[in-house]
Amino acid sequence: LDLKLNGAKCNIVKVEDYAALASKSQKPYVLEFVFSVDQALVKECKELEALDVLGRWHQDRRVPCSRERFVRLIPSWNSLSGPAQRRAFLRALGRSFSLSYAQFQVLLSRTREFRREIGHVGSVLLPAVQQVSRTLMSTTMIKFQNMGIRLPSGASAYLRSSPANPTGRYSLDLSEPSQYAVATRLVFVCHWESAVAKAARLPDVSQHGGRLGLRNVTLNRSKQVVTDSFVLPGDGYVGEGMLHADYSTPLIGRFRSKQPTLEPHQVLALEYLFGDGELGATERDRVDALRLMSPRFLVDAAQAKLIMRKITSQRCRADVYCALHARAVDFGAPWVGRPTPPKDAPGVLHDVGLNDSQIGMLGEILGLPVILDFRGVHVGPWNRFHLDLRMADHRVVCSFLVSMNAAEQACNLEGIVFHNTNNHDRKPVANWAPPATWSKAKDIPAMGILQCGYVMQQKVPDKELNTLKDARGKFARVEVGWVSNK
């Protein structure tokens, strides 16, 4: 936008012509412009998956290693003596070049006689390998595992991550090249999906606004507020310290009203993956395999239940919930519905054996509005709320509670304790009640802590209760967009 060449307005064609002239002459040309991601997101661009954009970005920021250039590198590698020289060579190669899978395999084969070096090769070179080779790289690394060679944590974290479905919890050592690459891709996907969500006008249930998927970010034990300008420290290849973060895609709901693409026999195959079949892999490996496959299919809540019931580990169940929920075609009650007898069946969250601790962890990872059953908000023991009003998603829930309390014309909010600062040590405000203006999330101040419960003060007949639930669902659709009323 607003292209100017030497102070005069011009179009992109003239810029290309002058760029060709500038390469042949000594005359200086100064180009000024404004770049807007929102303007760049035309229809074709919106339909691109994050993995495709990430592949282009990977190629643009690295030097392509042609066949001729790579052939000239081999004698240099053969002339090196000692592990220190080899490691320095590999780090330089992994920092600057873009390698094909074949080139990566050649370098691995050159180090097979140095069994201790193979893991290091994988760790420092994986960030340089083109994205299209993920499956083949995983196969190669499994072969080395079968040889008894233990992979460094960095290489393992890189291969287990999925940029196409990154929702989950992360703990990364930024001094490791492969783990730094995972963090870099996570930040890149965060900004890309935020721009796509803004262009598509999807609802914002992010932690700090801006439709940014990164949540609960801690860098070297210091809490970070993620904004559009958030970048990782370091030189683009390695950094310092530990990064702890959660990611919840802001594009959740984009598959709504579509049909699941998993056929019945494929669901049976995934059930077998987590069943008693002798596949020679741990449950964690199977969960990682499912995450890598998940961008290739869409699921509904019924299929998710069949798959998750085969999983025994609580943490693995939570990870699979994150992976499948991001690929869901239905939302609301089928996934998060609380068991309210005699008619309402529980959703996935409350019907696959997840304990309260794991449900709480999913609330931290995905965000409270994502796991909240808006229609059954009064059902205990999940009707107690601790809302940090600094968080945008907690303000959405607060506005819902205040609105429904007013609409239902009852004192359903009980046990209200409000601290008008974020310091629990100070006494709460006496005789406090939420103002009516708090029915809109944008009017709630981004400060303070609210603790309360939501109950049904009077017994309501089933018919009227369903009407109330429908009203809650309608509010949720307006405020949160993708929460289903069914």
C-alpha positions in Angstrom: 0.0 0.0 0.0 1.1 3.6 -0.6 4.0 2.8 -2.8 6.5 5.7 -3.2 9.7 5.7 -5.3 12.1 8.5 -4.5 9.1 10.3 -2.9 6.7 10.0 -5.9 3.7 7.6 -6.0 4.1 4.6 -8.3 2.7 1.1 -8.9 4.2 -2.3 -8.4 5.1 -2.7 -12.1 7.3 0.5 -12.0 9.0 -0.8 -8.9 10.0 -4.0 -10.6 11.3 -2.0 -13.6 13.3 0.3 -11.4 14.7 -2.6 -9.4 16.1 -4.0 -12.6 17.6 -0.6 -13.5 19.1 -0.2 -10.0 20.9 -3.5 -10.3 22.7 -2.2 -13.5 23.3 1.4 -12.4 24.8 3.3 -9.5 21.7 5.6 -9.2 20.0 5.2 -5.8 16.3 4.4 -5.6 14.5 4.7 -2.3 11.3 2.7 -2.0 8.7 3.5 0.7 5.6 1.4 1.3 3.1 0.2 4.0 2.5 -3.5 4.3 -0.9 -4.7 5.8 -1.5 -8.4 6.5 -5.3 -7.7 6.5 -5.1 -6.3 3.0 -2.9 -9.2 1.9 -5.5 -11.8 3.0 -7.5 -12.0 -0.2 -9.8 -15.0 -0.7 -7.1 -17.3 -2.1 -4.7 -16.4 0.7 -7.4 -17.1 3.4 -7.8 -20.6 2.1 -4.1 -21.4 2.5 -3.2 -23.6 5.5 -0.7 -22.4 8.0 1.7 -25.2 6.9 1.8 -23.9 3.3 2.6 -20.4 4.4 5.1 -21.7 6.9 6.8 -23.6 4.0 7.1 -20.5 1.9 8.4 -18.5 4.9 11.0 -21.2 5.6 12.3 -21.0 2.0 12.4 -17.2 1.9 14.4 -16.8 5.1 17.1 -19.4 4.2 19.7 -19.8 1.5 18.7 -22.6 -0.9 21.3 -25.4 -1.0 21.5 -26.4 -4.7 22.9 -29.8 -5.7 26.1 -28.2 -6.9 26.6 -26.2 -3.7 25.9 -29.3 -1.6 28.4 -31.4 -3.5 31.0 -28.8 -2.8 30.2 -29.0 1.0 30.9 -32.8 1.2 34.7 -32.5 0.8 34.7 -29.8 3.5 32.8 -32.1 5.8 35.2 -35.0 5.1 38.2 -32.8 5.9 37.0 -32.0 9.4 38.6 -33.7 12.4 37.1 -34.0 15.8 33.6 -33.5 17.2 34.1 -29.8 17.9 34.7 -28.9 14.2 31.9 -31.1 13.0 29.4 -29.5 15.5 30.4 -26.0 14.4 30.0 -27.0 10.8 26.6 -28.4 11.3 25.4 -25.4 13.4 26.5 -23.1 10.6 24.7 -25.2 8.0 21.5 -25.5 10.1 21.4 -21.8 10.8 21.6 -20.5 7.2 20.7 -23.1 4.6 17.5 -24.8 3.4 18.1 -28.5 3.0 16.1 -31.1 1.1 15.3 -34.4 2.8 17.9 -36.2 0.5 20.6 -33.8 1.6 19.6 -34.3 5.3 19.8 -38.1 4.8 23.3 -37.8 3.3 24.6 -35.9 6.3 23.1 -38.4 8.6 24.7 -41.3 6.7 28.1 -39.5 7.0 27.9 -39.6 10.8 26.7 -43.2 11.3 30.2 -44.2 12.3 30.0 -41.5 15.1 26.9 -42.9 16.9 27.1 -40.1 19.5 26.9 -37.5 16.8 23.8 -38.7 15.0 21.4 -37.3 17.6 23.2 -33.9 17.5 23.0 -33.9 13.7 19.2 -34.4 13.9 18.8 -31.7 16.5 20.7 -28.9 14.7 19.7 -29.7 11.2 16.0 -30.5 11.5 15.1 -26.7 11.5 16.8 -26.5 8.1 14.9 -29.3 6.4 12.0 -28.3 4.1 8.6 -28.8 5.7 7.4 -31.2 3.0 9.6 -34.0 4.3 8.1 -34.3 7.8 6.8 -37.9 7.3 10.1 -39.1 5.8 12.1 -37.4 8.5 10.1 -39.1 11.2 10.7 -42.5 9.5 14.4 -41.9 9.5 14.5 -40.9 13.1 12.5 -44.0 14.1 15.2 -46.1 12.3 17.9 -44.5 14.5 15.8 -45.1 17.6 15.6 -48.8 16.6 19.5 -48.7 16.3 19.5 -47.8 20.0 20.4 -44.2 19.4 18.5 -41.9 21.8 17.3 -38.7 20.3 17.9 -35.4 22.1 14.8 -33.8 23.5 15.0 -31.0 20.9 14.8 -33.3 17.9 12.0 -35.3 19.6 10.0 -32.1 20.4 10.4 -30.9 16.8 9.1 -34.2 15.3 6.2 -34.5 17.7 4.9 -30.9 17.0 2.3 -30.2 14.3 2.2 -26.6 12.9 -1.0 -27.5 11.1 -2.7 -28.3 14.4 -0.6 -26.7 17.2 -3.3 -26.5 19.9 -1.8 -27.8 23.1 0.8 -27.2 25.9 4.5 -26.4 25.3 7.7 -26.3 27.4 10.7 -25.5 25.2 14.4 -24.9 25.8 15.3 -22.0 23.5 19.0 -22.8 23.6 18.2 -26.0 21.6 18.0 -25.2 17.8 15.1 -27.7 17.2 13.1 -26.5 20.2 13.7 -22.9 19.2 12.4 -23.8 15.8 9.2 -25.2 17.4 8.8 -21.9 19.3 9.5 -19.8 16.2 6.9 -21.8 14.1 4.4 -21.4 17.0 4.8 -17.6 17.1 4.6 -17.5 13.3 1.4 -19.6 13.2 -0.1 -17.5 16.0 0.3 -14.3 14.0 -0.9 -15.9 10.8 -4.0 -17.5 12.3 -4.8 -14.2 14.1 -4.7 -12.3 10.8 -7.0 -15.0 9.1 -9.4 -14.9 12.1 -9.6 -11.1 11.9 -10.2 -11.2 8.2 -12.9 -13.8 8.6 -14.4 -11.9 11.6 -14.3 -14.9 13.8 -15.2 -14.3 17.5 -12.3 -13.3 19.8 -12.0 -15.6 22.9 -8.2 -15.1 23.2 -6.5 -14.4 26.5 -5.4 -10.9 25.8 -7.4 -10.0 22.7 -6.3 -9.7 19.1 -7.4 -13.2 18.3 -3.9 -14.4 19.2 -3.7 -18.1 20.0 -0.8 -18.0 22.4 -1.8 -18.1 26.1 -0.2 -18.3 29.5 3.2 -17.4 28.0 6.1 -17.5 30.5 9.6 -16.6 29.3 12.4 -17.2 31.7 9.9 -17.2 34.6 8.5 -13.8 33.5 4.9 -13.7 32.4 4.4 -12.2 29.0 1.4 -10.4 27.5 1.2 -11.5 23.9 0.4 -8.8 21.4 0.6 -8.4 17.6 4.3 -7.3 18.1 5.4 -10.3 20.1 8.6 -11.9 19.0 11.0 -14.4 20.4 14.3 -13.3 21.8 17.4 -14.7 20.1 19.1 -14.6 16.7 16.5 -16.6 14.8 18.2 -19.9 15.4 18.8 -20.2 19.2 18.0 -18.1 22.2 18.3 -18.3 26.0 16.1 -19.7 28.7 12.8 -21.6 28.8 9.5 -20.8 27.1 6.3 -22.2 28.6 3.1 -21.5 26.7 -0.3 -22.9 25.7 -1.8 -22.5 22.3 -5.5 -22.5 21.3 -6.3 -21.8 17.7 -8.5 -18.8 17.0 -9.8 -20.5 13.9 -11.9 -22.9 15.9 -15.4 -23.1 14.4 -14.4 -22.6 10.8 -15.5 -26.1 10.0 -19.0 -25.6 11.5 -21.9 -27.0 9.5 -19.5 -29.2 7.5 -19.7 -33.0 7.5 -17.1 -35.2 9.3 -14.6 -36.6 6.8 -13.8 -39.7 8.8 -15.5 -42.8 7.4 -16.7 -45.5 9.9 -13.8 -47.8 9.0 -11.3 -45.0 9.6 -12.8 -44.4 13.1 -12.4 -48.2 13.7 -8.8 -47.9 12.6 -8.2 -45.0 15.1 -9.9 -47.1 17.8 -7.5 -49.9 17.0 -4.6 -47.4 17.2 -5.4 -46.9 20.8 -6.7 -50.3 21.5 -5.0 -53.5 22.5 -3.3 -54.1 19.1 0.4 -54.9 19.3 1.7 -51.9 17.5 5.0 -51.7 19.4 4.5 -48.1 20.4 3.7 -46.3 23.6 0.4 -44.5 24.1 2.2 -41.2 23.9 3.7 -42.1 20.5 0.2 -43.0 19.3 -1.2 -39.7 20.5 1.6 -37.9 18.6 0.8 -39.9 15.5 -2.9 -38.9 15.8 -1.9 -35.2 16.1 0.2 -35.4 13.0 -2.7 -37.0 11.1 -5.4 -34.7 12.5 -5.1 -31.9 9.8 -6.2 -34.5 7.2 -9.7 -35.1 8.7 -12.7 -33.5 10.4 -14.6 -35.2 13.3 -17.8 -34.8 15.2 -18.3 -35.3 19.0 -19.6 -38.9 18.6 -16.5 -40.0 16.7 -14.2 -38.2 19.3 -15.9 -40.2 22.1 -15.2 -43.5 20.4 -11.5 -42.6 20.0 -10.9 -41.1 23.4 -12.5 -43.9 25.3 -9.7 -46.2 24.2 -7.1 -44.0 25.9 -6.0 -44.9 29.4 -3.7 -42.0 30.3 -5.4 -38.8 31.6 -2.8 -36.5 30.1 -3.0 -38.3 26.7 -6.8 -37.9 26.8 -6.4 -34.2 27.3 -3.9 -33.9 24.5 -6.2 -35.8 22.1 -9.2 -33.6 23.1 -7.1 -30.6 22.1 -6.2 -32.1 18.8 -9.7 -33.3 17.9 -11.6 -30.3 19.1 -9.6 -28.1 16.8 -10.9 -30.2 13.9 -14.5 -30.4 15.1 -17.6 -29.8 12.9 -20.0 -29.4 15.9 -19.6 -27.3 19.1 -21.2 -26.5 22.4 -23.3 -29.2 24.1 -21.9 -32.2 22.1 -18.4 -31.4 23.3 -18.8 -29.5 26.6 -22.4 -30.3 27.7 -22.7 -31.1 31.4 -24.7 -34.1 32.5 -28.2 -32.7 33.5 -30.5 -35.7 34.0 -32.9 -36.9 32.9 -32.7 -35.7 29.3 -29.3 -34.1 28.5 -26.5 -36.5 27.7 -23.0 -35.3 28.7 -20.6 -34.0 26.1 -17.2 -35.3 25.3 -15.5 -33.4 28.1 -17.6 -35.0 30.7 -18.1 -38.5 29.2 -14.6 -39.9 28.4 -13.2 -40.2 32.0 -11.4 -36.9 32.3 -10.9 -35.9 35.9 -11.5 -32.4 37.3 -7.7 -31.7 37.2 -7.5 -32.4 33.5 -10.7 -30.4 32.8 -9.2 -27.5 34.6 -6.0 -27.8 32.6 -8.0 -27.8 29.4 -9.6 -24.6 30.5 -6.1 -23.1 30.9 -5.0 -24.3 27.5 -8.1 -23.7 25.4 -9.7 -20.8 27.3 -12.6 -20.8 29.7 -15.3 -19.9 27.1 -14.2 -22.8 24.9 -14.9 -25.5 27.6 -17.8 -23.7 29.3 -21.3 -25.2 28.9 -23.3 -22.0 28.6 -26.6 -23.8 28.7 -25.9 -25.7 31.8 -23.9 -23.1 33.6 -25.8 -23.7 36.9 -24.8 -27.4 37.1 -22.4 -28.2 39.9 -19.7 -28.8 40.8 -18.6 -26.7 37.8 -20.7 -23.7 38.6 -18.1 -21.9 40.7 -16.0 -19.3 38.9 -12.7 -17.6 39.6 -12.4 -14.8 37.0 -9.2 -12.8 36.5 -10.6 -9.7 34.7 -7.2 -8.9 33.2 -7.9 -11.7 30.8 -10.2 -11.0 27.8 -11.8 -14.5 27.8 -12.6 -14.2 31.5 -14.4 -10.9 30.8 -16.5 -12.7 28.2 -17.6 -15.2 30.8 -18.2 -12.5 33.3 -20.5 -10.6 30.9 -22.4 -13.8 30.2 -23.1 -14.4 33.9 -24.2 -10.8 34.5 -26.4 -10.8 31.4 -28.1 -14.2 32.3 -28.6 -13.2 35.9 -30.5 -10.0 34.7 -32.4 -11.9 32.0 -33.6 -14.6 34.3 -34.7 -12.0 36.8 -33.4 -14.0 39.8 -30.5 -13.7 42.2 -28.6 -16.6 40.6 -25.2 -15.1 41.3 -24.2 -16.1 44.8 -21.1 -16.0 47.0 -19.8 -12.9 45.2 -16.3 -11.8 46.3 -14.6 -9.0 44.3 -11.1 -7.7 44.7 -10.8 -4.4 42.7 -7.0 -5.1 42.4 -5.2 -8.2 41.4 -3.8 -8.6 44.9 -5.6 -11.3 46.9 -4.0 -10.0 50.2 -6.2 -6.9 50.1 -9.7 -7.1 51.6 -12.5 -7.6 49.1 -15.0 -4.8 48.4 -17.9 -5.0 50.9 -21.5 -5.4 49.7 -20.5 -5.4 46.1 -22.7 -6.4 43.1 -21.7 -6.4 39.4 -22.9 -3.2 37.6 -25.5 -3.7 34.8 -23.0 -2.3 32.4 -20.9 -5.4 32.8 -23.4 -7.2 30.5 -21.0 -6.2 27.7 -17.4 -7.6 27.9 -16.0 -4.4 26.4 -17.4 -2.3 29.4 -15.7 -4.5 32.0 -12.5 -3.0 33.4 -9.4 -5.1 32.8 -8.5 -5.2 36.5 -9.7 -7.2 39.5 -10.7 -10.7 40.5 -14.3 -11.9 40.7 -15.3 -15.1 42.5 -18.9 -16.2 42.4 -21.2 -19.1 41.8 -24.2 -19.5 39.5 -27.2 -21.4 40.7 -31.0 -21.8 40.0 -32.6 -20.2 43.0 -36.0 -21.6 42.2 -36.9 -25.0 40.8 -37.9 -24.5 37.2 -40.1 -27.0 35.2 -38.3 -28.8 32.5 -40.2 -27.0 29.7 -39.2 -23.6 31.2 -35.7 -24.8 31.9 -35.2 -25.6 28.2 -36.4 -22.1 27.3 -33.8 -20.7 29.7 -31.1 -22.9 28.2 -32.1 -21.7 24.7 -31.8 -18.1 25.8 -28.3 -18.8 27.2 -27.4 -20.6 24.0 -28.6 -17.6 21.9 -26.5 -15.2 24.0 -23.5 -17.5 23.6 -23.9 -17.5 19.8 -24.0 -13.7 19.7 -21.1 -13.2 22.0 -18.9 -16.2 21.3 -20.1 -17.0 17.8 -19.4 -20.7 17.4 -21.0 -22.1 20.6 -23.8 -24.3 19.5 -27.3 -24.1 20.9 -28.0 -27.8 20.2 
